[in-house]
């Protein structure tokens, strides 16, 4: 049963990573990256590394996507301001 859980978690990681790479919009990429972080946290928990899973949950699925979304938002605002100045 444990081998099946590991296999399912690995397939989910591969699928969500592929979707993250295939997504072109940076805002959507950040959201898919958050999903990938949650799936990786589940994988680490299944592999009996709950401390690494909790770290991944905090950093990989919360902090990093949030920073990416804020950066994308700031870049879009800056581009809009530069477009209206011309």
C-alpha positions, -999 to 999 in steps of 0.1 A, spaced: 0 0 0 29 24 8 44 18 -26 11 28 -43 9 60 -23 45 69 -33 37 61 -70 6 83 -69 24 112 -52 52 110 -78 28 110 -107 10 140 -92 43 158 -88 53 151 -124 19 162 -137 18 195 -117 54 203 -126 46 197 -163 16 220 -160 38 247 -143 63 245 -171 37 246 -198 18 276 -184 27 308 -201 10 335 -179 33 343 -149 3 348 -125 -11 314 -134 24 299 -131 26 312 -96 -7 295 -87 3 262 -103 36 265 -84 16 267 -52 -3 235 -62 31 219 -69 43 229 -35 13 212 -18 18 181 -38 55 180 -29 46 184 7 23 154 4 51 135 -12 76 143 15 50 133 41 44 100 24 82 94 23 82 99 61 98 133 61 72 155 78 96 182 88 107 187 52 70 185 41 61 213 65 90 235 53 79 228 17 43 237 26 54 270 41 79 281 15 70 262 -17 32 266 -16 28 299 3 58 322 4 73 318 -31 40 320 -50 30 351 -30 63 368 -38 59 359 -75 24 373 -76 34 405 -59 63 409 -84 41 403 -114 16 428 -101 43 454 -96 58 449 -131 23 452 -147 17 485 -128 51 498 -138 44 490 -175 10 507 -173 26 538 -159 53 539 -185 27 534 -213 6 563 -200 37 586 -197 46 583 -234 
